[in-house]
Amino acid sequence: MALALPEAGRYFARSLKQSLRLMVGLPDYDAYLTHMAATHPEQPPMSYEAFFRERLEARYGGGKGRCC
């Protein structure tokens, strides 16, 4: 299915923005909210602060040292 040029440009810009954010380690809160609404509507989503803290702990191990 072919996209119109403006629509394709917006899609490309969104994809590029998300890729760059992931490359530098910034979590995507909007994607998390969309996922929670679609797959877990009975659960309240975390606040932005709690989400960001949880992603940092997942990435860096919550202060636990690593040997390698």
SULGIVEN-V864133 format. One record per residue. N is the residue number from 1. RES is the residue in three letters. PHI is phi in whole degrees, 0 to 359 (* if undefined). OMEGA is omega in degrees with one decimal (NA if undefined). Layout:
N RES PHI OMEGA
N RES PHI OMEGA
This chain:
1 MET * -178.2
2 ALA 276 177.3
3 LEU 263 173.5
4 ALA 293 -175.5
5 LEU 304 179.1
6 PRO 297 179.3
7 GLU 293 177.6
8 ALA 296 177.8
9 GLY 297 178.4
10 ARG 295 178.6
11 TYR 298 179.2
12 PHE 298 -179.5
13 ALA 297 178.0
14 ARG 297 -179.6
15 SER 295 178.7
16 LEU 296 179.5
17 LYS 300 -179.5
18 GLN 295 179.5
19 SER 298 179.4
20 LEU 296 178.2
21 ARG 298 179.9
22 LEU 292 179.5
23 MET 297 -179.1
24 VAL 265 173.3
25 GLY 89 177.2
26 LEU 273 -180.0
27 PRO 290 -176.8
28 ASP 257 -176.9
29 TYR 294 179.5
30 ASP 297 177.1
31 ALA 294 177.1
32 TYR 297 179.6
33 LEU 297 177.9
34 THR 297 178.5
35 HIS 298 -178.7
36 MET 298 -179.8
37 ALA 295 -176.5
38 ALA 280 -171.9
39 THR 249 -178.9
40 HIS 224 -175.4
41 PRO 294 -179.2
42 GLU 281 -178.6
43 GLN 259 175.0
44 PRO 286 179.0
45 PRO 288 176.1
46 MET 292 172.4
47 SER 291 179.6
48 TYR 301 -178.5
49 GLU 296 179.5
50 ALA 294 178.4
51 PHE 298 -178.6
52 PHE 297 178.9
53 ARG 297 179.6
54 GLU 296 178.5
55 ARG 293 177.4
56 LEU 295 178.7
57 GLU 295 178.4
58 ALA 294 -177.6
59 ARG 284 -173.9
60 TYR 255 175.3
61 GLY 83 176.8
62 GLY 62 176.9
63 GLY 91 178.0
64 LYS 283 179.4
65 GLY 287 177.2
66 ARG 240 179.6
67 CYS 275 -175.5
68 CYS 233 NA
